[in-house]
């Protein structure tokens, strides 16, 4: 395994120490928008990194620095003030105060611009969650709802109660970034016919070796460039393969009248444990809708804290992918023949990491790939168990 960085730095280039330390990861941003993720091998002058703040500048990497992720252009409409979108925020939670309260605090600067914030309690007592919400805010826009257990169930309950034109879904362990709200407004204004918008998930600053390694091999990132996918241009099999490139349910916006919903046979709280967020993306694309990845719709999410947690996440990622594929086949969304046609492309996506990291060693070690493969093998069976339990209930 290559040398693991020891320092995490982020912000505009001017905010970095001079000289920039060696063996570090640098997340370079421009007005709050991440544009470049760098890895340093030697101490370097700060001014030598000014190019990293401009997506249009020529990439300059060599023996002292390598680029792990890079924006090639600003999102469409970036830098322009847009009309605020009519947004209801939906936060499913089981009431963990270490997760929910920091998220609600991060929403405070923009809460006045939102139609409402719906905290949906699933599988936990209601009263403690109400008290935790009241510790953070007394704003009447924040309401607490109750649902049956299950992440997908809670999201669907929230969407049926939401009054906004758009439903912004957030996991309860994220923190909204400084461009999250303006990113929604920009994306909705520049892509008014889209039904689904996914955002950028950046790990909270790395502190442990496992977290640094997680960032090196890709992290939660889906890139720093805007991506617009028109379902009319894809086969159903291609829709399934492309879903994982677009985003995650940790930060997602759905048009409230889109008719889309989360499968209650997928996601946390079911035997499948995952796949529900990508299922919504696949369903939208299969129906010929447009899905947009908006990099400025940014949240921060904790990375796995240690090596066992990273192995568990690898396993869950694999399990969710095959549970999703099984669900799409069973429900008729994606024919088996098209899935088999796209299988080589899907396996390449799972096996490797794209982007600017050129060192072949900068990949998950074999043991982590093996855990992901193990998850792939059990995902279909776990989905079958989830369906069986659903029929019995």
Buried (B, 14 or more C-beta within 10 A) or exposed (E): EEEBBEBBBBBBBEEBEEBBBBBBBBBBBBBBBBBBBBBBBEEBEBEBBBBBBBBEEEEEBEEBBBBBBBBEEBBBBBEEEBEBBBBBBBBBBBBEBEBBBBBBBBBEEBBEBBBBBBBBBBBEEEEEBBEBBEEBBEBEBBBBBBBEEBBBBBBBBBBEBBEBBBBBBBBBBBBBBBBBBBBBBBBBBBBEEBBBBBBBBBBBBBEBBBBBBBBBBBBBBBBBBBBBBEBEEBBBBBBBBBBBBBBBBBBBBBBBEBEBBBBBBBBBBBBBBBBBBBBBBBBBBBBEBBBBBBBBBBBBBBBBEEBEBBBBBBBBBBBBBBBBBBBBBBEEBBBEEBBEBBEEEBEEBBEEBEBBBEEEEBBBBEEBBBBBBBBBEBBBBBBBBBBEEBEEE
